[in-house]
Amino acid sequence: MLNVALPFQRRRLRIDQQAPCLPSPRTLPFSDAASQPPETPPASAELLAGSMSMSAAARIRIPSLRPLRHAARSSRAFASAQQSPRLAPFSSCDNALPQGLRTPRTTCSVSGASRGFASTASLGGSDSLSYHANMSSAIKDAVTPALLREVRDFWFEHLTNPKALIMPSFEDNKRWFFGGAALDEACTKRFAPTLEAIRSAGVTSGSEVLSAVGPLTDPCDWMSLIILLDQIPRNCYRGDAARVVFTVFDPLAQDVALAAMAAGVPDGEPQIRWRFAYRSWFYMPLMHSEDAATHDKAVAEYEKMLADVKSLLPADGDGSRTSSSAAAAGEDDEYKAGAREVVRADVEAATKLAGMSLEFEKKHYDIIKRFGRYPHRNKAMGREPTKEEVEYLANGGETFSQ
């Protein structure tokens, strides 16, 4: 675990004071048990997730973000990227949740072409306007600024040292990917009602979510929304119920993540770019895709992140080039300077941790190259496995705890 003090206390305080993403000091307790925890931690965690085509992503219009350098567009124009109507979920598979969190309409159908979804393509005129108005209102009520703040307070509450936001240790990562019963239970109790509200609203794309939520003027709100849609569902819906993750929330998360990248949030905003504990979550939805082109995008993004980590290493290889000399050369901002101090304190650990994300993406991509999909999802998705997929899983193939 990195245990490095920044040499200038004043600098560290300035970083803290300028960090709207930092968790609040209040304690958010965990619960004791999980509804469906894995009995033993998997050999590796499913770290990182987009199914939207790159051509569609290129046409995305994003909300006007005053603090962001790379965005000045309206989120209302996201609909132009939609080439065909997608499928809107019923409030289904409620048996995946505790009784008190189930929605009134329970129609859990997982057979047939619809897979428990209903098309909204037939809606038109005033019915369509009413439907979308109700959907937007429901999402806006569920996904509030306070909720987004609560998501990141909860997700990063174990990182009490600001340096861990720059480069979280292996121990820090365990809570996210090997949290077991406690994390599943906490996610379900805190955020399952919000996730169910999103499902019940019948939202069909990430653009609809962004349009309903409104302009995200804080880069950390983008991150919180991605975590809410991509990571937390994986703790709330396990086993056969994981179908909800793959068919409902993954497409939404991938749309939002691609929109954030189009806005330049993860690699253009210093408070995200140089805090690798934040930045990595923007790319994880791409890893969860079963689309090869999306994995090409994921590999490229992780390679850029690793390159940024390496750019913080001493230029002469012996650490003699100090942060003050770099600042004098006009290369610094506050966040980059802090990141440099942390990375140079333990170059080997920082490089290894940064490379780990890229390696996990490549491990996921290898499965997609081999099978064209993730075999461990077949049961939840109602897909007939091939003989090769059966043999792969029987011989210890990756299931990523789902």
C-alpha positions as YAML, in Angstrom:
chain: A
units: angstrom
residues:
- id: 1
  name: MET
  ca: [0.00, 0.00, 0.00]
- id: 2
  name: LEU
  ca: [1.43, 3.40, -0.94]
- id: 3
  name: ASN
  ca: [2.24, 5.33, 2.21]
- id: 4
  name: VAL
  ca: [3.71, 8.56, 0.96]
- id: 5
  name: ALA
  ca: [3.46, 12.04, 2.38]
- id: 6
  name: LEU
  ca: [3.45, 14.99, 0.04]
- id: 7
  name: PRO
  ca: [6.47, 17.12, 0.92]
- id: 8
  name: PHE
  ca: [4.49, 20.33, 1.10]
- id: 9
  name: GLN
  ca: [1.63, 20.38, 3.59]
- id: 10
  name: ARG
  ca: [0.35, 23.57, 2.06]
- id: 11
  name: ARG
  ca: [0.10, 21.91, -1.35]
- id: 12
  name: ARG
  ca: [-1.83, 18.96, 0.05]
- id: 13
  name: LEU
  ca: [-4.32, 21.27, 1.74]
- id: 14
  name: ARG
  ca: [-4.83, 23.16, -1.46]
- id: 15
  name: ILE
  ca: [-5.54, 19.93, -3.29]
- id: 16
  name: ASP
  ca: [-8.07, 18.96, -0.64]
- id: 17
  name: GLN
  ca: [-9.79, 22.32, -0.73]
- id: 18
  name: GLN
  ca: [-10.12, 22.27, -4.50]
- id: 19
  name: ALA
  ca: [-11.43, 18.74, -4.70]
- id: 20
  name: PRO
  ca: [-15.22, 18.67, -4.98]
- id: 21
  name: CYS
  ca: [-15.02, 14.92, -5.54]
- id: 22
  name: LEU
  ca: [-13.56, 14.10, -2.15]
- id: 23
  name: PRO
  ca: [-15.88, 12.07, 0.08]
- id: 24
  name: SER
  ca: [-17.45, 13.99, 2.92]
- id: 25
  name: PRO
  ca: [-16.14, 13.27, 6.44]
- id: 26
  name: ARG
  ca: [-19.34, 11.60, 7.61]
- id: 27
  name: THR
  ca: [-19.30, 7.86, 8.10]
- id: 28
  name: LEU
  ca: [-21.54, 5.67, 5.98]
- id: 29
  name: PRO
  ca: [-21.90, 2.30, 7.75]
- id: 30
  name: PHE
  ca: [-22.13, -1.06, 6.03]
- id: 31
  name: SER
  ca: [-24.70, -3.71, 6.71]
- id: 32
  name: ASP
  ca: [-23.76, -7.22, 7.82]
- id: 33
  name: ALA
  ca: [-25.15, -9.62, 5.21]
- id: 34
  name: ALA
  ca: [-25.66, -9.82, 1.48]
- id: 35
  name: SER
  ca: [-28.57, -11.19, -0.45]
- id: 36
  name: GLN
  ca: [-26.52, -13.21, -2.95]
- id: 37
  name: PRO
  ca: [-22.78, -12.92, -2.24]
- id: 38
  name: PRO
  ca: [-20.19, -15.12, -3.89]
- id: 39
  name: GLU
  ca: [-18.94, -17.77, -1.47]
- id: 40
  name: THR
  ca: [-15.31, -17.15, -2.31]
- id: 41
  name: PRO
  ca: [-13.62, -14.24, -4.07]
- id: 42
  name: PRO
  ca: [-13.07, -14.89, -7.77]
- id: 43
  name: ALA
  ca: [-9.58, -15.30, -9.15]
- id: 44
  name: SER
  ca: [-9.91, -11.86, -10.64]
- id: 45
  name: ALA
  ca: [-12.44, -9.09, -10.46]
- id: 46
  name: GLU
  ca: [-14.42, -7.90, -13.42]
- id: 47
  name: LEU
  ca: [-12.88, -4.50, -13.38]
- id: 48
  name: LEU
  ca: [-13.67, -2.66, -16.26]
- id: 49
  name: ALA
  ca: [-17.13, -2.04, -19.49]
- id: 50
  name: GLY
  ca: [-19.86, 0.23, -24.24]
- id: 51
  name: SER
  ca: [-22.04, -1.18, -26.81]
- id: 52
  name: MET
  ca: [-22.74, 2.03, -28.70]
- id: 53
  name: SER
  ca: [-20.92, 2.22, -32.01]
- id: 54
  name: MET
  ca: [-18.10, 4.71, -32.39]
- id: 55
  name: SER
  ca: [-19.91, 6.36, -35.29]
- id: 56
  name: ALA
  ca: [-22.85, 7.02, -33.00]
- id: 57
  name: ALA
  ca: [-20.54, 8.29, -30.30]
- id: 58
  name: ALA
  ca: [-19.02, 10.75, -32.74]
- id: 59
  name: ARG
  ca: [-22.42, 12.31, -33.33]
- id: 60
  name: ILE
  ca: [-23.29, 12.63, -29.66]
- id: 61
  name: ARG
  ca: [-24.21, 16.04, -28.38]
- id: 62
  name: ILE
  ca: [-23.41, 16.68, -24.73]
- id: 63
  name: PRO
  ca: [-24.61, 19.13, -22.08]
- id: 64
  name: SER
  ca: [-22.94, 22.50, -21.84]
- id: 65
  name: LEU
  ca: [-20.31, 22.10, -19.15]
- id: 66
  name: ARG
  ca: [-18.92, 25.45, -18.02]
- id: 67
  name: PRO
  ca: [-16.05, 23.94, -16.01]
- id: 68
  name: LEU
  ca: [-15.07, 21.57, -18.81]
- id: 69
  name: ARG
  ca: [-12.78, 22.65, -21.60]
- id: 70
  name: HIS
  ca: [-14.04, 20.26, -24.22]
- id: 71
  name: ALA
  ca: [-17.83, 20.62, -24.10]
- id: 72
  name: ALA
  ca: [-20.35, 23.24, -25.08]
- id: 73
  name: ARG
  ca: [-23.29, 21.35, -26.40]
- id: 74
  name: SER
  ca: [-26.84, 20.57, -25.30]
- id: 75
  name: SER
  ca: [-27.79, 17.21, -23.83]
- id: 76
  name: ARG
  ca: [-31.17, 17.53, -25.51]
- id: 77
  name: ALA
  ca: [-29.52, 16.75, -28.83]
- id: 78
  name: PHE
  ca: [-28.47, 13.27, -27.73]
- id: 79
  name: ALA
  ca: [-31.55, 11.85, -29.39]
- id: 80
  name: SER
  ca: [-30.02, 12.56, -32.79]
- id: 81
  name: ALA
  ca: [-27.58, 9.72, -32.15]
- id: 82
  name: GLN
  ca: [-30.42, 7.23, -31.93]
- id: 83
  name: GLN
  ca: [-30.70, 5.37, -35.24]
- id: 84
  name: SER
  ca: [-33.50, 3.03, -34.25]
- id: 85
  name: PRO
  ca: [-35.84, 2.54, -31.29]
- id: 86
  name: ARG
  ca: [-34.34, 0.48, -28.51]
- id: 87
  name: LEU
  ca: [-36.22, -1.69, -26.06]
- id: 88
  name: ALA
  ca: [-37.54, -0.34, -22.81]
- id: 89
  name: PRO
  ca: [-37.67, -2.64, -19.80]
- id: 90
  name: PHE
  ca: [-40.78, -3.44, -17.88]
- id: 91
  name: SER
  ca: [-40.36, -3.38, -14.12]
- id: 92
  name: SER
  ca: [-39.33, -7.02, -14.26]
- id: 93
  name: CYS
  ca: [-37.32, -9.61, -12.38]
- id: 94
  name: ASP
  ca: [-38.26, -7.94, -9.08]
- id: 95
  name: ASN
  ca: [-37.71, -11.22, -7.31]
- id: 96
  name: ALA
  ca: [-34.00, -10.38, -7.55]
- id: 97
  name: LEU
  ca: [-34.51, -7.80, -4.80]
- id: 98
  name: PRO
  ca: [-35.66, -7.89, -1.18]
- id: 99
  name: GLN
  ca: [-39.45, -7.80, -0.84]
- id: 100
  name: GLY
  ca: [-39.55, -4.18, 0.29]
- id: 101
  name: LEU
  ca: [-37.69, -2.98, -2.80]
- id: 102
  name: ARG
  ca: [-39.85, -4.67, -5.43]
- id: 103
  name: THR
  ca: [-41.91, -2.49, -7.73]
- id: 104
  name: PRO
  ca: [-45.69, -2.95, -7.97]
- id: 105
  name: ARG
  ca: [-45.63, -4.22, -11.56]
- id: 106
  name: THR
  ca: [-43.94, -7.61, -11.58]
- id: 107
  name: THR
  ca: [-43.72, -9.25, -15.00]
- id: 108
  name: CYS
  ca: [-40.46, -11.17, -14.96]
- id: 109
  name: SER
  ca: [-40.37, -12.75, -18.40]
- id: 110
  name: VAL
  ca: [-37.01, -14.09, -19.55]
- id: 111
  name: SER
  ca: [-38.13, -16.19, -22.49]
- id: 112
  name: GLY
  ca: [-38.96, -15.37, -26.06]
- id: 113
  name: ALA
  ca: [-37.59, -12.63, -28.26]
- id: 114
  name: SER
  ca: [-38.63, -9.79, -26.00]
- id: 115
  name: ARG
  ca: [-36.73, -11.11, -22.93]
- id: 116
  name: GLY
  ca: [-39.04, -9.19, -20.66]
- id: 117
  name: PHE
  ca: [-38.85, -5.94, -22.61]
- id: 118
  name: ALA
  ca: [-41.49, -3.95, -24.42]
- id: 119
  name: SER
  ca: [-40.88, -1.83, -27.48]
- id: 120
  name: THR
  ca: [-41.75, 1.85, -27.28]
- id: 121
  name: ALA
  ca: [-41.51, 2.28, -31.04]
- id: 122
  name: SER
  ca: [-45.30, 2.11, -31.47]
- id: 123
  name: LEU
  ca: [-45.88, 5.15, -29.29]
- id: 124
  name: GLY
  ca: [-46.58, 8.31, -31.24]
- id: 125
  name: GLY
  ca: [-48.04, 11.79, -31.02]
- id: 126
  name: SER
  ca: [-49.36, 12.90, -27.64]
- id: 127
  name: ASP
  ca: [-48.85, 9.41, -26.19]
- id: 128
  name: SER
  ca: [-45.16, 9.55, -27.02]
- id: 129
  name: LEU
  ca: [-44.77, 13.04, -25.58]
- id: 130
  name: SER
  ca: [-46.55, 12.01, -22.41]
- id: 131
  name: TYR
  ca: [-44.47, 8.84, -22.11]
- id: 132
  name: HIS
  ca: [-41.16, 10.68, -22.45]
- id: 133
  name: ALA
  ca: [-42.26, 13.46, -20.12]
- id: 134
  name: ASN
  ca: [-43.18, 10.93, -17.44]
- id: 135
  name: MET
  ca: [-39.94, 9.02, -17.98]
- id: 136
  name: SER
  ca: [-37.85, 12.17, -17.73]
- id: 137
  name: SER
  ca: [-39.63, 13.26, -14.57]
- id: 138
  name: ALA
  ca: [-39.14, 9.86, -12.93]
- id: 139
  name: ILE
  ca: [-35.42, 9.83, -13.67]
- id: 140
  name: LYS
  ca: [-34.96, 13.41, -12.54]
- id: 141
  name: ASP
  ca: [-36.67, 12.60, -9.24]
- id: 142
  name: ALA
  ca: [-34.52, 9.51, -8.73]
- id: 143
  name: VAL
  ca: [-31.11, 10.75, -9.89]
- id: 144
  name: THR
  ca: [-30.66, 14.00, -8.02]
- id: 145
  name: PRO
  ca: [-27.45, 15.96, -7.36]
- id: 146
  name: ALA
  ca: [-27.64, 14.76, -3.75]
- id: 147
  name: LEU
  ca: [-27.90, 11.14, -4.91]
- id: 148
  name: LEU
  ca: [-24.84, 11.51, -7.15]
- id: 149
  name: ARG
  ca: [-22.92, 12.98, -4.24]
- id: 150
  name: GLU
  ca: [-24.03, 10.08, -2.04]
- id: 151
  name: VAL
  ca: [-22.80, 7.59, -4.64]
- id: 152
  name: ARG
  ca: [-19.25, 8.90, -4.57]
- id: 153
  name: ASP
  ca: [-19.25, 9.44, -0.80]
- id: 154
  name: PHE
  ca: [-20.18, 5.79, -0.47]
- id: 155
  name: TRP
  ca: [-17.90, 4.44, -3.19]
- id: 156
  name: PHE
  ca: [-14.76, 6.18, -1.95]
- id: 157
  name: GLU
  ca: [-15.46, 6.30, 1.78]
- id: 158
  name: HIS
  ca: [-12.61, 3.91, 2.56]
- id: 159
  name: LEU
  ca: [-10.06, 6.21, 0.91]
- id: 160
  name: THR
  ca: [-9.43, 8.57, 3.81]
- id: 161
  name: ASN
  ca: [-6.09, 9.80, 2.46]
- id: 162
  name: PRO
  ca: [-6.25, 12.07, -0.62]
- id: 163
  name: LYS
  ca: [-3.12, 10.37, -1.96]
- id: 164
  name: ALA
  ca: [-5.14, 7.17, -2.40]
- id: 165
  name: LEU
  ca: [-7.36, 8.98, -4.91]
- id: 166
  name: ILE
  ca: [-4.28, 9.54, -7.03]
- id: 167
  name: MET
  ca: [-3.06, 5.95, -6.92]
- id: 168
  name: PRO
  ca: [-5.14, 3.48, -4.87]
- id: 169
  name: SER
  ca: [-3.24, 0.51, -3.49]
- id: 170
  name: PHE
  ca: [-4.11, -3.15, -4.04]
- id: 171
  name: GLU
  ca: [-5.64, -3.11, -0.58]
- id: 172
  name: ASP
  ca: [-7.81, -0.12, -1.52]
- id: 173
  name: ASN
  ca: [-9.06, -1.99, -4.60]
- id: 174
  name: LYS
  ca: [-10.16, -5.01, -2.59]
- id: 175
  name: ARG
  ca: [-13.21, -3.25, -1.20]
- id: 176
  name: TRP
  ca: [-14.54, -2.57, -4.70]
- id: 177
  name: PHE
  ca: [-13.85, -5.94, -6.27]
- id: 178
  name: PHE
  ca: [-13.80, -8.36, -3.35]
- id: 179
  name: GLY
  ca: [-16.30, -6.59, -1.09]
- id: 180
  name: GLY
  ca: [-18.40, -9.72, -0.69]
- id: 181
  name: ALA
  ca: [-21.53, -9.80, 1.44]
- id: 182
  name: ALA
  ca: [-21.09, -6.44, 3.11]
- id: 183
  name: LEU
  ca: [-20.73, -4.48, -0.11]
- id: 184
  name: ASP
  ca: [-23.61, -6.29, -1.84]
- id: 185
  name: GLU
  ca: [-25.91, -5.62, 1.08]
- id: 186
  name: ALA
  ca: [-24.88, -1.98, 1.37]
- id: 187
  name: CYS
  ca: [-25.37, -1.34, -2.35]
- id: 188
  name: THR
  ca: [-28.77, -3.03, -2.35]
- id: 189
  name: LYS
  ca: [-30.10, -1.14, 0.66]
- id: 190
  name: ARG
  ca: [-28.79, 2.24, -0.46]
- id: 191
  name: PHE
  ca: [-29.21, 2.24, -4.22]
- id: 192
  name: ALA
  ca: [-31.54, -0.56, -5.38]
- id: 193
  name: PRO
  ca: [-34.59, 1.75, -5.06]
- id: 194
  name: THR
  ca: [-32.90, 4.23, -7.39]
- id: 195
  name: LEU
  ca: [-31.97, 1.52, -9.88]
- id: 196
  name: GLU
  ca: [-35.52, 0.16, -9.81]
- id: 197
  name: ALA
  ca: [-36.88, 3.66, -10.42]
- id: 198
  name: ILE
  ca: [-34.67, 3.97, -13.50]
- id: 199
  name: ARG
  ca: [-35.87, 0.57, -14.79]
- id: 200
  name: SER
  ca: [-39.51, 1.35, -14.11]
- id: 201
  name: ALA
  ca: [-39.21, 4.64, -15.99]
- id: 202
  name: GLY
  ca: [-38.64, 2.70, -19.22]
- id: 203
  name: VAL
  ca: [-35.48, 4.56, -20.15]
- id: 204
  name: THR
  ca: [-33.95, 3.25, -23.38]
- id: 205
  name: SER
  ca: [-30.60, 5.02, -23.68]
- id: 206
  name: GLY
  ca: [-27.97, 6.89, -21.76]
- id: 207
  name: SER
  ca: [-28.84, 10.01, -23.71]
- id: 208
  name: GLU
  ca: [-32.32, 9.95, -22.15]
- id: 209
  name: VAL
  ca: [-30.77, 9.66, -18.71]
- id: 210
  name: LEU
  ca: [-28.46, 12.61, -19.35]
- id: 211
  name: SER
  ca: [-31.27, 14.68, -20.79]
- id: 212
  name: ALA
  ca: [-33.47, 14.00, -17.76]
- id: 213
  name: VAL
  ca: [-30.74, 14.57, -15.18]
- id: 214
  name: GLY
  ca: [-29.74, 17.85, -16.77]
- id: 215
  name: PRO
  ca: [-26.33, 19.39, -17.46]
- id: 216
  name: LEU
  ca: [-23.58, 17.78, -15.38]
- id: 217
  name: THR
  ca: [-21.42, 20.79, -14.54]
- id: 218
  name: ASP
  ca: [-19.22, 18.89, -12.09]
- id: 219
  name: PRO
  ca: [-16.90, 16.31, -13.70]
- id: 220
  name: CYS
  ca: [-17.33, 14.13, -10.62]
- id: 221
  name: ASP
  ca: [-21.07, 13.91, -11.28]
- id: 222
  name: TRP
  ca: [-20.28, 12.17, -14.55]
- id: 223
  name: MET
  ca: [-18.20, 9.66, -12.62]
- id: 224
  name: SER
  ca: [-20.93, 9.13, -10.02]
- id: 225
  name: LEU
  ca: [-23.54, 8.47, -12.70]
- id: 226
  name: ILE
  ca: [-21.29, 5.93, -14.42]
- id: 227
  name: ILE
  ca: [-20.61, 4.13, -11.13]
- id: 228
  name: LEU
  ca: [-24.35, 4.11, -10.37]
- id: 229
  name: LEU
  ca: [-25.21, 2.54, -13.73]
- id: 230
  name: ASP
  ca: [-22.19, 0.29, -14.27]
- id: 231
  name: GLN
  ca: [-20.78, -0.89, -10.93]
- id: 232
  name: ILE
  ca: [-23.52, -0.78, -8.31]
- id: 233
  name: PRO
  ca: [-25.95, -2.97, -10.31]
- id: 234
  name: ARG
  ca: [-23.31, -5.71, -10.24]
- id: 235
  name: ASN
  ca: [-23.59, -5.76, -6.46]
- id: 236
  name: CYS
  ca: [-27.39, -5.59, -6.45]
- id: 237
  name: TYR
  ca: [-28.23, -8.24, -9.06]
- id: 238
  name: ARG
  ca: [-26.33, -11.52, -8.89]
- id: 239
  name: GLY
  ca: [-26.86, -14.99, -10.29]
- id: 240
  name: ASP
  ca: [-29.76, -15.27, -12.74]
- id: 241
  name: ALA
  ca: [-30.82, -11.73, -11.85]
- id: 242
  name: ALA
  ca: [-27.60, -10.45, -13.44]
- id: 243
  name: ARG
  ca: [-29.54, -10.34, -16.71]
- id: 244
  name: VAL
  ca: [-30.82, -6.97, -15.50]
- id: 245
  name: VAL
  ca: [-27.24, -5.74, -15.39]
- id: 246
  name: PHE
  ca: [-26.37, -6.91, -18.89]
- id: 247
  name: THR
  ca: [-29.57, -5.86, -20.68]
- id: 248
  name: VAL
  ca: [-30.68, -2.74, -18.82]
- id: 249
  name: PHE
  ca: [-27.86, -0.98, -17.03]
- id: 250
  name: ASP
  ca: [-24.80, -1.86, -19.12]
- id: 251
  name: PRO
  ca: [-26.14, -0.14, -22.27]
- id: 252
  name: LEU
  ca: [-27.00, 2.96, -20.24]
- id: 253
  name: ALA
  ca: [-23.59, 3.05, -18.58]
- id: 254
  name: GLN
  ca: [-21.79, 2.59, -21.89]
- id: 255
  name: ASP
  ca: [-23.72, 5.44, -23.49]
- id: 256
  name: VAL
  ca: [-22.94, 7.78, -20.60]
- id: 257
  name: ALA
  ca: [-19.27, 6.76, -20.51]
- id: 258
  name: LEU
  ca: [-18.87, 7.41, -24.24]
- id: 259
  name: ALA
  ca: [-20.58, 10.78, -23.84]
- id: 260
  name: ALA
  ca: [-18.17, 11.67, -21.04]
- id: 261
  name: MET
  ca: [-15.21, 10.74, -23.23]
- id: 262
  name: ALA
  ca: [-16.63, 12.80, -26.09]
- id: 263
  name: ALA
  ca: [-16.80, 15.70, -23.62]
- id: 264
  name: GLY
  ca: [-13.16, 15.21, -22.67]
- id: 265
  name: VAL
  ca: [-13.98, 14.60, -19.03]
- id: 266
  name: PRO
  ca: [-11.66, 11.71, -18.06]
- id: 267
  name: ASP
  ca: [-8.52, 12.90, -19.82]
- id: 268
  name: GLY
  ca: [-9.24, 16.63, -20.08]
- id: 269
  name: GLU
  ca: [-10.26, 17.60, -16.56]
- id: 270
  name: PRO
  ca: [-7.22, 17.66, -14.21]
- id: 271
  name: GLN
  ca: [-9.18, 16.62, -11.13]
- id: 272
  name: ILE
  ca: [-10.16, 13.43, -12.97]
- id: 273
  name: ARG
  ca: [-7.14, 12.91, -15.21]
- id: 274
  name: TRP
  ca: [-4.56, 12.91, -12.42]
- id: 275
  name: ARG
  ca: [-6.67, 11.02, -9.90]
- id: 276
  name: PHE
  ca: [-6.48, 7.54, -11.30]
- id: 277
  name: ALA
  ca: [-8.89, 6.18, -8.67]
- id: 278
  name: TYR
  ca: [-11.50, 8.38, -10.38]
- id: 279
  name: ARG
  ca: [-10.42, 8.13, -13.99]
- id: 280
  name: SER
  ca: [-10.48, 4.34, -14.26]
- id: 281
  name: TRP
  ca: [-14.26, 4.15, -13.65]
- id: 282
  name: PHE
  ca: [-14.94, 6.05, -16.88]
- id: 283
  name: TYR
  ca: [-13.48, 3.21, -18.94]
- id: 284
  name: MET
  ca: [-14.93, 0.23, -17.09]
- id: 285
  name: PRO
  ca: [-18.29, 0.25, -18.93]
- id: 286
  name: LEU
  ca: [-16.40, -0.38, -22.16]
- id: 287
  name: MET
  ca: [-14.87, -3.54, -20.74]
- id: 288
  name: HIS
  ca: [-18.32, -4.95, -20.00]
- id: 289
  name: SER
  ca: [-19.35, -4.77, -23.66]
- id: 290
  name: GLU
  ca: [-19.56, -7.84, -25.89]
- id: 291
  name: ASP
  ca: [-18.69, -5.70, -28.91]
- id: 292
  name: ALA
  ca: [-15.13, -6.03, -30.24]
- id: 293
  name: ALA
  ca: [-14.93, -2.46, -31.55]
- id: 294
  name: THR
  ca: [-15.81, -1.16, -28.11]
- id: 295
  name: HIS
  ca: [-12.94, -3.16, -26.65]
- id: 296
  name: ASP
  ca: [-10.59, -1.56, -29.16]
- id: 297
  name: LYS
  ca: [-11.71, 1.77, -27.71]
- id: 298
  name: ALA
  ca: [-11.21, 0.50, -24.16]
- id: 299
  name: VAL
  ca: [-7.67, -0.67, -24.87]
- id: 300
  name: ALA
  ca: [-6.81, 2.72, -26.36]
- id: 301
  name: GLU
  ca: [-8.18, 4.58, -23.33]
- id: 302
  name: TYR
  ca: [-6.35, 2.40, -20.82]
- id: 303
  name: GLU
  ca: [-3.15, 2.81, -22.80]
- id: 304
  name: LYS
  ca: [-3.56, 6.60, -22.59]
- id: 305
  name: MET
  ca: [-4.05, 6.39, -18.84]
- id: 306
  name: LEU
  ca: [-0.93, 4.25, -18.45]
- id: 307
  name: ALA
  ca: [1.00, 6.73, -20.59]
- id: 308
  name: ASP
  ca: [-0.08, 9.54, -18.26]
- id: 309
  name: VAL
  ca: [1.22, 7.59, -15.26]
- id: 310
  name: LYS
  ca: [4.53, 7.02, -17.02]
- id: 311
  name: SER
  ca: [4.75, 10.71, -17.89]
- id: 312
  name: LEU
  ca: [5.00, 11.42, -14.16]
- id: 313
  name: LEU
  ca: [8.12, 9.28, -13.76]
- id: 314
  name: PRO
  ca: [11.55, 10.91, -13.46]
- id: 315
  name: ALA
  ca: [12.84, 11.93, -16.86]
- id: 316
  name: ASP
  ca: [16.40, 10.86, -16.02]
- id: 317
  name: GLY
  ca: [15.39, 7.62, -14.32]
- id: 318
  name: ASP
  ca: [16.86, 8.49, -10.91]
- id: 319
  name: GLY
  ca: [14.25, 10.80, -9.45]
- id: 320
  name: SER
  ca: [16.51, 13.85, -9.52]
- id: 321
  name: ARG
  ca: [14.07, 15.95, -11.50]
- id: 322
  name: THR
  ca: [11.87, 17.48, -8.80]
- id: 323
  name: SER
  ca: [8.31, 18.69, -9.01]
- id: 324
  name: SER
  ca: [9.48, 22.26, -8.45]
- id: 325
  name: SER
  ca: [11.76, 22.10, -11.50]
- id: 326
  name: ALA
  ca: [8.91, 20.67, -13.56]
- id: 327
  name: ALA
  ca: [6.65, 23.47, -12.39]
- id: 328
  name: ALA
  ca: [9.28, 26.01, -13.36]
- id: 329
  name: ALA
  ca: [9.23, 24.51, -16.84]
- id: 330
  name: GLY
  ca: [5.53, 25.33, -17.06]
- id: 331
  name: GLU
  ca: [4.38, 21.70, -17.03]
- id: 332
  name: ASP
  ca: [2.37, 21.67, -13.83]
- id: 333
  name: ASP
  ca: [-1.11, 22.15, -12.55]
- id: 334
  name: GLU
  ca: [-2.09, 21.49, -8.96]
- id: 335
  name: TYR
  ca: [-3.44, 17.99, -9.56]
- id: 336
  name: LYS
  ca: [-0.60, 16.86, -11.78]
- id: 337
  name: ALA
  ca: [1.95, 18.09, -9.26]
- id: 338
  name: GLY
  ca: [0.30, 16.08, -6.50]
- id: 339
  name: ALA
  ca: [0.13, 13.00, -8.72]
- id: 340
  name: ARG
  ca: [3.81, 13.31, -9.55]
- id: 341
  name: GLU
  ca: [4.77, 13.29, -5.88]
- id: 342
  name: VAL
  ca: [2.76, 10.14, -5.19]
- id: 343
  name: VAL
  ca: [3.91, 8.22, -8.27]
- id: 344
  name: ARG
  ca: [7.58, 9.04, -7.75]
- id: 345
  name: ALA
  ca: [7.44, 7.94, -4.13]
- id: 346
  name: ASP
  ca: [7.00, 4.33, -5.28]
- id: 347
  name: VAL
  ca: [7.57, 4.07, -9.01]
- id: 348
  name: GLU
  ca: [7.36, 0.28, -9.15]
- id: 349
  name: ALA
  ca: [4.04, 0.05, -7.31]
- id: 350
  name: ALA
  ca: [2.49, 2.92, -9.27]
- id: 351
  name: THR
  ca: [3.49, 1.47, -12.63]
- id: 352
  name: LYS
  ca: [2.24, -1.99, -11.67]
- id: 353
  name: LEU
  ca: [-1.11, -0.67, -10.48]
- id: 354
  name: ALA
  ca: [-1.58, 1.45, -13.59]
- id: 355
  name: GLY
  ca: [-0.78, -1.49, -15.85]
- id: 356
  name: MET
  ca: [-3.21, -3.75, -14.02]
- id: 357
  name: SER
  ca: [-6.26, -2.03, -15.51]
- id: 358
  name: LEU
  ca: [-4.94, -2.45, -19.04]
- id: 359
  name: GLU
  ca: [-4.19, -6.12, -18.41]
- id: 360
  name: PHE
  ca: [-7.72, -6.76, -17.11]
- id: 361
  name: GLU
  ca: [-9.16, -5.14, -20.22]
- id: 362
  name: LYS
  ca: [-7.00, -7.35, -22.42]
- id: 363
  name: LYS
  ca: [-8.14, -10.42, -20.47]
- id: 364
  name: HIS
  ca: [-11.76, -9.48, -21.15]
- id: 365
  name: TYR
  ca: [-11.04, -8.74, -24.80]
- id: 366
  name: ASP
  ca: [-9.39, -12.14, -25.27]
- id: 367
  name: ILE
  ca: [-12.67, -13.79, -24.24]
- id: 368
  name: ILE
  ca: [-14.64, -11.68, -26.73]
- id: 369
  name: LYS
  ca: [-12.15, -12.51, -29.49]
- id: 370
  name: ARG
  ca: [-12.51, -16.21, -28.74]
- id: 371
  name: PHE
  ca: [-16.27, -16.54, -28.20]
- id: 372
  name: GLY
  ca: [-17.80, -13.28, -29.44]
- id: 373
  name: ARG
  ca: [-19.49, -12.95, -26.05]
- id: 374
  name: TYR
  ca: [-18.97, -13.71, -22.36]
- id: 375
  name: PRO
  ca: [-19.87, -17.38, -21.79]
- id: 376
  name: HIS
  ca: [-20.55, -16.83, -18.09]
- id: 377
  name: ARG
  ca: [-23.53, -14.64, -19.03]
- id: 378
  name: ASN
  ca: [-25.31, -17.34, -21.03]
- id: 379
  name: LYS
  ca: [-27.48, -18.71, -18.23]
- id: 380
  name: ALA
  ca: [-28.67, -15.30, -17.04]
- id: 381
  name: MET
  ca: [-29.29, -14.21, -20.63]
- id: 382
  name: GLY
  ca: [-31.15, -17.38, -21.60]
- id: 383
  name: ARG
  ca: [-28.58, -18.18, -24.29]
- id: 384
  name: GLU
  ca: [-27.73, -21.69, -25.41]
- id: 385
  name: PRO
  ca: [-24.03, -22.31, -24.71]
- id: 386
  name: THR
  ca: [-21.76, -23.87, -27.29]
- id: 387
  name: LYS
  ca: [-19.76, -26.99, -26.52]
- id: 388
  name: GLU
  ca: [-16.59, -24.92, -26.39]
- id: 389
  name: GLU
  ca: [-18.16, -22.49, -23.93]
- id: 390
  name: VAL
  ca: [-19.29, -25.33, -21.67]
- id: 391
  name: GLU
  ca: [-15.78, -26.78, -21.67]
- id: 392
  name: TYR
  ca: [-14.26, -23.36, -21.03]
- id: 393
  name: LEU
  ca: [-16.37, -22.73, -17.93]
- id: 394
  name: ALA
  ca: [-15.97, -26.32, -16.68]
- id: 395
  name: ASN
  ca: [-12.21, -25.90, -16.82]
- id: 396
  name: GLY
  ca: [-12.14, -22.76, -14.69]
- id: 397
  name: GLY
  ca: [-12.99, -20.10, -17.25]
- id: 398
  name: GLU
  ca: [-13.58, -16.58, -15.99]
- id: 399
  name: THR
  ca: [-17.00, -15.72, -14.54]
- id: 400
  name: PHE
  ca: [-15.98, -12.40, -12.95]
- id: 401
  name: SER
  ca: [-18.11, -13.09, -9.84]
- id: 402
  name: GLN
  ca: [-21.41, -12.75, -11.76]
...
